[in-house]
Amino acid sequence: MKRIILSVVCSLIVSVMGMAQNSVFYNRPYLQNPVGNGITIMWQTTVPAYSWVEYGTDTLHLQKARTIVDGQVICNNTHTKIRINGLQPGQKYYYRACSQEIKRYQAYNKEFGETETTPFYSFSLPKADADNFTAIIFNDLHKHEETLNALYEQVKDVPYDFVVFNGDCIDDPADEAIALTHLKMQCEKVGAHQTPVFYIRGNHEIRNAFSIGLRELFDYVGDKTYCAFNWGTTRIVMLDCGEDKPDTTWVYYGLNDFTQLRQDQAAFLKTELKSSAFKHSDRRILLNHIPLYGNGDGYRPCSDLWNPLLQKAKFDVNISAHTHRFAYHPKGSKAGNPFPVIVGGGPQERGATVMVLQKQGKALTLRVLSATGETKLNLDL
């Protein structure tokens, strides 16, 4: 029954958004988790399907990838997540997504419908010694499509390597249909079929009926909502701050335990900051949704728990969000912040911002732009 309802909902959304009513694909594929010489390709379908990826260094000599768990191909559902490992960094790859409708899936009787394939798209992974990259960073969109459109106008001509949505972008998801609508809109806008996207969880992604279901729509690095990885010679650490109120707050009904999640991340940070990957990177970026420094909230458990560790960490910059007000806190200006802190703006166009983080050789810069193109900050790090 759940599958039938989802199929009907997706068909309605497809119709409203102007796609062909009989299309097997709900959206174009989007790239996730581009680390460890691999990448994950995800998409959704309007009907239960059997899906796979065809890929190669050209469009004529292709390999096939699909998801197999315990000997069985994962299929007969509307969510596709396919991991491709063993890729060569720096090599350009071409791929296309393929989905075949499954009309009947019984023990001894299976009936298949039409097969659809996307056009060929491409991607590449950074080499281990890559010195250059450009990332664009959005935050606190709160499902405001017009804000994303206005911000993207300011960076559409910037060649970027990956995109970060730093929390509260698919906020308060009431159901899967709503979450998919905004995921599709955001991924389409930034070209996630050819450019990897990272979703950092904000406190509003934790709320509402489909908040736990959001996990089905992403492939987190290390299968956790916090992580560390290298983009070339730069180390990037992403943390999950959880909710902005105590776990005991009545509206959570005893269903949250972010205290433990923060403690887990404290242990993760201790290990990460001692790691060879962190120490030997030539630049280090910290991203999180709720500010660890310059946060005016009375409840600041992340700051209290992680600050002793971060005081000795050699991050070049900390990028955060949540307050809906752009702010720049130079090193040492807010509770002894040990590195510069930049806080992104809010969901309304008049206060929204987009960030362009760029590394050229050893030089690291951050530009913050408003929805009208005003340069709010141009910082050499």
Legacy VTK file of the C-alpha trace (Angstrom):
# vtk DataFile Version 3.0
C-alpha trace
ASCII
DATASET POLYDATA
POINTS 381 float
0.000 0.000 0.000
2.858 2.411 0.869
4.437 1.802 -2.556
1.132 2.446 -4.338
0.610 5.712 -2.452
4.184 6.864 -3.187
3.765 6.039 -6.864
0.565 8.085 -7.030
2.166 10.999 -5.180
5.230 10.967 -7.440
3.025 10.828 -10.540
1.112 13.870 -9.335
4.346 15.759 -8.656
5.742 14.821 -12.055
2.559 16.057 -13.708
2.603 19.348 -11.811
6.286 19.949 -12.604
5.715 19.480 -16.323
7.533 16.198 -16.876
6.158 13.472 -19.089
3.432 11.640 -17.203
4.733 8.238 -18.308
8.359 8.880 -17.375
9.993 6.232 -15.200
12.442 8.835 -13.856
11.271 11.269 -11.209
14.480 13.307 -11.370
17.908 13.399 -12.904
20.576 11.516 -10.966
22.573 13.429 -8.372
26.129 12.762 -7.208
26.978 12.021 -3.584
29.927 10.955 -1.422
32.805 11.549 -3.908
35.527 10.211 -1.624
37.775 7.162 -1.372
38.204 6.785 -5.154
34.469 6.295 -5.530
31.196 8.116 -5.994
27.535 7.402 -5.337
24.865 8.045 -7.949
21.303 8.455 -6.702
17.904 9.084 -8.232
14.225 8.371 -7.700
11.637 6.783 -9.974
7.896 7.282 -10.281
7.256 3.531 -10.217
8.984 0.513 -8.655
11.991 -0.251 -10.853
15.180 -2.197 -11.454
17.970 0.356 -11.880
21.627 0.372 -12.821
24.396 2.713 -14.019
26.440 2.332 -17.191
29.784 4.153 -17.024
33.227 4.390 -18.560
36.012 6.690 -19.669
34.105 7.110 -22.935
30.534 6.429 -24.010
31.313 3.321 -26.084
33.112 1.011 -23.667
30.857 0.819 -20.636
30.739 -1.091 -17.383
27.560 -1.799 -15.449
27.101 -1.007 -11.763
24.147 -1.916 -9.578
23.530 -2.371 -5.870
23.701 -5.948 -4.590
23.196 -6.751 -0.901
23.576 -10.308 0.419
23.431 -11.668 -3.103
20.288 -9.829 -4.144
19.949 -6.844 -6.442
18.193 -4.010 -4.632
15.178 -3.266 -6.825
11.378 -3.085 -6.883
11.477 0.269 -5.117
11.527 3.950 -6.058
14.898 4.910 -4.546
18.191 4.132 -6.268
21.611 4.401 -4.615
24.517 2.929 -6.580
28.123 3.145 -5.432
30.963 2.987 -7.969
34.364 2.250 -6.445
37.830 1.802 -7.884
37.779 5.000 -9.924
40.905 6.817 -11.048
41.212 10.332 -9.546
41.579 13.012 -12.197
40.019 10.816 -14.876
36.846 12.057 -16.564
34.063 9.479 -16.478
30.836 9.343 -18.440
27.713 7.685 -17.098
24.030 7.259 -17.671
21.291 6.089 -15.332
18.981 3.272 -16.405
15.668 2.234 -14.854
13.241 -0.469 -15.920
9.747 -0.502 -14.484
8.801 -3.580 -12.464
5.097 -4.268 -12.880
5.026 -7.528 -10.930
7.542 -8.984 -8.492
6.519 -12.398 -7.231
8.477 -15.459 -6.185
8.191 -17.174 -9.566
6.719 -14.486 -11.740
8.223 -11.110 -12.559
6.918 -8.706 -15.163
8.953 -5.794 -16.467
7.822 -2.649 -18.266
9.634 0.044 -20.186
13.338 0.790 -19.731
14.461 4.415 -19.748
17.982 5.817 -19.836
19.223 9.317 -19.207
21.612 11.141 -21.530
25.295 10.690 -20.752
26.619 12.913 -17.967
30.182 13.219 -16.693
32.190 13.671 -13.500
35.729 13.387 -12.206
37.310 12.935 -8.794
40.155 15.173 -7.608
43.703 13.875 -7.628
45.334 13.431 -4.237
47.777 16.256 -5.001
45.156 18.628 -6.455
45.878 22.134 -5.153
42.904 23.911 -6.705
39.168 23.717 -6.104
36.103 25.922 -5.947
33.039 25.205 -3.822
29.774 27.092 -3.493
27.943 26.999 -0.185
24.269 27.685 0.527
22.518 27.638 3.888
19.131 28.193 5.507
17.126 28.172 2.286
14.145 26.820 4.217
12.689 25.550 0.933
12.600 29.084 -0.577
13.069 28.402 -4.270
13.105 32.068 -5.215
15.986 32.685 -2.808
18.032 29.856 -4.285
17.321 31.172 -7.781
18.474 34.679 -6.858
21.616 33.428 -5.129
22.514 31.078 -7.936
22.363 33.945 -10.410
25.370 35.400 -8.603
27.525 32.257 -8.982
26.195 30.569 -12.124
29.263 31.611 -14.125
31.702 30.363 -11.482
33.201 26.967 -12.418
32.758 24.995 -9.189
33.832 21.494 -8.186
31.299 20.709 -5.476
28.367 22.227 -3.617
27.527 22.301 0.092
24.038 22.861 1.467
24.871 23.828 5.045
21.663 22.937 6.830
18.008 23.962 6.989
17.609 23.712 3.238
15.029 20.886 3.211
13.520 21.945 6.513
10.666 20.389 8.476
9.915 17.691 5.848
6.343 16.571 6.489
6.424 13.736 3.977
8.515 12.189 1.249
6.791 14.075 -1.569
7.692 17.447 -0.048
11.287 16.391 0.603
11.696 15.081 -2.947
10.246 18.226 -4.474
12.849 20.429 -2.830
15.713 17.978 -3.210
15.003 17.846 -6.926
14.738 21.625 -7.214
18.022 22.241 -5.397
19.964 19.517 -7.214
18.654 20.621 -10.601
19.632 24.224 -9.927
23.260 23.440 -9.083
23.712 20.666 -11.671
24.152 17.823 -9.208
24.013 15.271 -12.043
27.608 16.322 -12.849
28.778 18.085 -9.682
28.771 16.364 -6.258
26.602 17.856 -3.522
27.026 17.554 0.250
24.056 18.028 2.569
24.930 19.002 6.140
22.035 18.431 8.499
20.605 21.515 10.194
18.290 21.488 13.183
15.230 21.924 10.957
16.074 18.817 8.932
15.621 16.952 12.209
11.987 18.006 12.572
8.702 16.649 11.221
7.413 13.284 10.092
9.882 12.564 7.274
12.996 13.839 9.056
14.359 10.333 9.627
13.378 9.405 6.075
15.741 12.067 4.703
18.529 9.551 5.249
17.183 7.552 2.311
17.807 10.519 0.017
21.528 10.997 0.780
24.710 8.958 0.911
26.667 10.418 3.802
30.452 10.093 3.886
31.158 7.192 6.235
27.392 6.690 6.595
27.280 9.338 9.316
25.944 12.896 9.382
29.440 14.091 10.330
32.644 13.307 8.489
36.137 14.237 7.371
37.651 13.809 3.925
40.241 15.260 1.596
39.533 17.255 -1.528
42.969 17.121 -3.025
45.390 18.586 -0.496
42.633 20.228 1.559
41.047 18.552 4.579
37.345 19.191 5.087
35.532 18.393 8.336
31.743 18.529 8.619
29.974 18.344 11.982
26.341 17.764 12.950
25.257 20.072 15.771
21.846 18.440 16.264
18.944 20.400 17.677
19.139 23.915 19.115
17.309 23.013 22.332
17.970 20.365 25.027
16.888 16.791 24.408
14.493 17.144 27.362
12.473 19.898 25.632
8.846 18.737 25.638
8.322 19.147 21.872
10.789 16.295 21.262
8.690 13.834 23.320
11.789 11.979 24.495
12.676 10.913 20.948
15.988 12.794 20.649
19.430 11.988 22.021
21.765 14.543 20.512
23.784 14.549 23.711
25.206 11.185 22.697
25.692 12.281 19.090
27.759 15.257 20.227
29.839 13.050 22.505
30.426 10.671 19.606
31.667 13.613 17.562
33.961 14.715 20.364
35.616 11.291 20.143
35.658 11.588 16.350
37.330 15.009 16.580
40.008 13.742 18.955
40.937 11.059 16.450
40.630 13.311 13.423
42.811 16.096 14.802
45.587 13.599 15.511
45.314 11.901 12.141
48.000 12.040 9.474
45.381 13.141 6.923
44.530 16.204 9.017
48.078 17.102 9.992
49.554 16.758 6.508
46.848 18.675 4.643
47.949 22.125 3.558
44.518 23.679 4.277
41.715 22.721 6.688
38.048 23.731 6.518
35.422 23.238 9.242
31.727 23.352 8.332
28.731 23.067 10.650
25.243 24.507 10.799
24.840 26.031 14.284
27.700 28.469 15.031
30.218 27.254 17.555
31.335 30.853 18.097
29.226 33.991 17.959
26.007 32.087 18.627
23.620 34.151 20.712
21.553 31.170 21.863
21.584 30.407 25.572
21.972 26.699 24.805
25.398 25.994 23.281
26.307 22.361 23.997
28.523 21.959 20.922
30.641 24.956 21.870
30.971 23.742 25.460
31.948 20.218 24.439
34.073 20.764 21.342
35.800 24.085 22.064
38.618 22.580 24.157
39.496 20.357 21.199
39.097 23.077 18.589
41.284 25.557 20.448
44.299 23.519 19.364
43.001 22.627 15.903
44.647 24.404 12.991
41.568 25.127 10.902
41.880 27.976 8.426
38.190 28.876 8.590
34.888 27.799 10.129
31.760 28.228 8.012
28.409 28.055 9.758
24.793 29.234 9.448
21.572 29.080 11.518
21.237 32.665 12.798
19.768 34.026 9.507
22.191 36.939 9.752
25.457 37.174 7.874
28.396 37.694 10.213
32.167 37.656 10.067
34.051 37.004 13.294
37.833 37.461 12.942
40.031 35.075 14.861
39.823 35.691 18.619
36.835 38.051 18.457
34.106 35.713 19.807
34.809 33.659 22.911
38.363 33.222 21.750
37.464 31.601 18.440
40.770 30.070 17.285
40.049 30.660 13.593
37.942 33.034 11.493
34.205 32.284 11.597
31.784 33.202 8.808
28.034 32.806 9.328
25.705 32.679 6.330
22.501 34.692 5.952
18.830 33.748 6.051
16.044 32.430 3.808
14.614 35.746 2.621
16.271 37.264 -0.442
17.080 40.527 1.331
19.258 38.735 3.906
20.409 35.647 2.020
24.006 34.882 1.088
25.985 32.421 -0.989
29.658 31.685 -0.386
32.408 30.916 -2.884
35.305 29.071 -1.274
38.288 28.860 -3.593
41.784 27.430 -3.327
44.508 28.209 -5.838
47.793 26.597 -4.886
48.384 27.603 -1.274
46.029 30.595 -1.470
42.578 30.160 0.089
39.859 32.798 -0.353
36.226 33.149 0.635
33.736 35.487 -1.019
30.275 36.053 0.408
27.664 37.447 -1.982
24.143 38.702 -1.431
21.163 37.791 -3.614
21.636 41.071 -5.490
25.342 40.494 -6.131
26.746 42.717 -3.394
30.064 41.466 -2.051
29.562 41.124 1.698
33.026 39.744 2.335
36.171 39.036 0.336
38.601 37.316 2.637
42.095 35.926 2.155
42.552 33.058 4.579
LINES 1 382
381 0 1 2 3 4 5 6 7 8 9 10 11 12 13 14 15 16 17 18 19 20 21 22 23 24 25 26 27 28 29 30 31 32 33 34 35 36 37 38 39 40 41 42 43 44 45 46 47 48 49 50 51 52 53 54 55 56 57 58 59 60 61 62 63 64 65 66 67 68 69 70 71 72 73 74 75 76 77 78 79 80 81 82 83 84 85 86 87 88 89 90 91 92 93 94 95 96 97 98 99 100 101 102 103 104 105 106 107 108 109 110 111 112 113 114 115 116 117 118 119 120 121 122 123 124 125 126 127 128 129 130 131 132 133 134 135 136 137 138 139 140 141 142 143 144 145 146 147 148 149 150 151 152 153 154 155 156 157 158 159 160 161 162 163 164 165 166 167 168 169 170 171 172 173 174 175 176 177 178 179 180 181 182 183 184 185 186 187 188 189 190 191 192 193 194 195 196 197 198 199 200 201 202 203 204 205 206 207 208 209 210 211 212 213 214 215 216 217 218 219 220 221 222 223 224 225 226 227 228 229 230 231 232 233 234 235 236 237 238 239 240 241 242 243 244 245 246 247 248 249 250 251 252 253 254 255 256 257 258 259 260 261 262 263 264 265 266 267 268 269 270 271 272 273 274 275 276 277 278 279 280 281 282 283 284 285 286 287 288 289 290 291 292 293 294 295 296 297 298 299 300 301 302 303 304 305 306 307 308 309 310 311 312 313 314 315 316 317 318 319 320 321 322 323 324 325 326 327 328 329 330 331 332 333 334 335 336 337 338 339 340 341 342 343 344 345 346 347 348 349 350 351 352 353 354 355 356 357 358 359 360 361 362 363 364 365 366 367 368 369 370 371 372 373 374 375 376 377 378 379 380
